């Protein structure tokens, strides 16, 4: 993304932050890493820190199958590639990921620091393989029940 796009993103995020703050809404905590990322790209590390802190709290309390991906994003944005990759390596151990998410990982700017690591492609391929195995198993089950 070029600086102009980051500047435009900040405009929209400022409106979002204002509405969330004014309404005392504890929603869309997953967006805090994106806000921090944009601010960091514009060189506003101090302004990004509260959003990194809030996202870290969100990741700590998250119990979904996406928890490790949240941590990978966090460490990628911080430039801590080894920690990010370590969290990504946990993803293939779980099931139920949506395919669009797997496909979007390579183009996700939040994961860009991890995408250059050779382990990244291996992990993405493991996720794809697991998805298709689960897909085939579900297909056989549904065919066996005469549903497809």
LINTAFEN-V533939 format. One record per residue. RES is the residue in one small letter. PSI is psi in whole degrees, -180 to 180 (NA if undefined). D_FIRST is the distance of its C-alpha to the first C-alpha in Angstrom with 2 decimals. Layout:
RES;PSI;D_FIRST + RES;PSI;D_FIRST
This chain:
x;139;0.00 + x;165;3.76 + x;-38;6.68 + x;-39;8.06 + x;-37;6.02 + x;-40;6.80 + x;-41;10.15 + x;-41;10.74 + x;-41;10.20 + x;-40;12.65 + x;-48;15.02 + x;-39;15.39 + x;-36;15.67 + x;-41;18.30 + x;-44;20.28 + x;-47;20.10 + x;-42;21.22 + x;-49;23.94 + x;-41;25.28 + x;-40;25.31 + x;-49;27.05 + x;-38;29.46 + x;1;30.44 + x;46;30.83 + x;131;28.98 + x;69;28.21 + x;159;25.77 + x;43;22.35 + x;-24;22.42 + x;-19;19.96 + x;-16;17.25 + x;-35;17.96 + x;-34;15.96 + x;-41;12.79 + x;-47;13.83 + x;-43;14.61 + x;-47;11.38 + x;-45;9.51 + x;-40;12.54 + x;-39;12.57 + x;-28;9.18 + x;3;10.90 + x;19;14.04 + x;64;16.07 + x;-40;17.68 + x;-42;20.86 + x;-28;19.40 + x;-27;17.51 + x;-46;20.80 + x;-32;22.61 + x;-35;19.92 + x;-43;20.01 + x;-44;23.79 + x;-39;23.94 + x;-39;21.78 + x;-43;24.07 + x;-41;27.05 + x;-47;25.68 + x;-39;25.22 + x;-35;28.68 + x;-7;30.33 + x;132;28.64 + x;11;31.12 + x;173;29.35 + x;-12;28.62 + x;2;24.96 + x;-48;25.92 + x;-34;25.09 + x;-37;21.61 + x;-46;21.09 + x;-39;22.38 + x;-42;20.30 + x;-45;17.09 + x;-51;18.67 + x;-31;19.64 + x;-46;16.42 + x;-35;14.63 + x;-10;17.67 + x;15;17.45 + x;77;20.82 + x;-45;20.40 + x;-44;24.12 + x;-40;24.46 + x;-46;21.46 + x;-40;22.94 + x;-40;26.34 + x;-38;25.24 + x;-35;23.62 + x;-16;26.95 + x;-21;28.68 + x;-47;26.90 + x;-10;29.07 + x;-12;32.15 + x;164;31.61 + x;168;31.80 + x;10;30.62 + x;144;26.88 + x;141;25.49 + x;-37;24.36 + x;-34;21.14 + x;-43;20.02 + x;-44;21.00 + x;-32;19.16 + x;-16;15.86 + x;-40;16.04 + x;-27;14.81 + x;3;11.45 + x;117;11.11 + x;-28;8.48 + x;-27;11.55 + x;7;13.61 + x;-33;11.65 + x;-25;14.27 + x;-29;16.96 + x;-20;15.94 + x;-11;17.04 + x;133;20.43 + x;-28;23.03 + x;-26;24.25 + x;-50;21.09 + x;-37;22.00 + x;-45;25.58 + x;-45;24.85 + x;-42;22.81 + x;-37;25.73 + x;-41;28.21 + x;-42;26.59 + x;-47;26.72 + x;-44;30.31 + x;-42;31.35 + x;-49;29.89 + x;-33;31.84 + x;-43;34.97 + x;-39;34.84 + x;-47;34.26 + x;-40;37.33 + x;-42;39.43 + x;-40;38.70 + x;-45;39.44 + x;-40;42.79 + x;-48;43.64 + x;-37;43.01 + x;-41;44.96 + x;-30;47.75 + x;3;48.02 + x;21;48.04 + x;-19;44.95 + x;NA;43.19
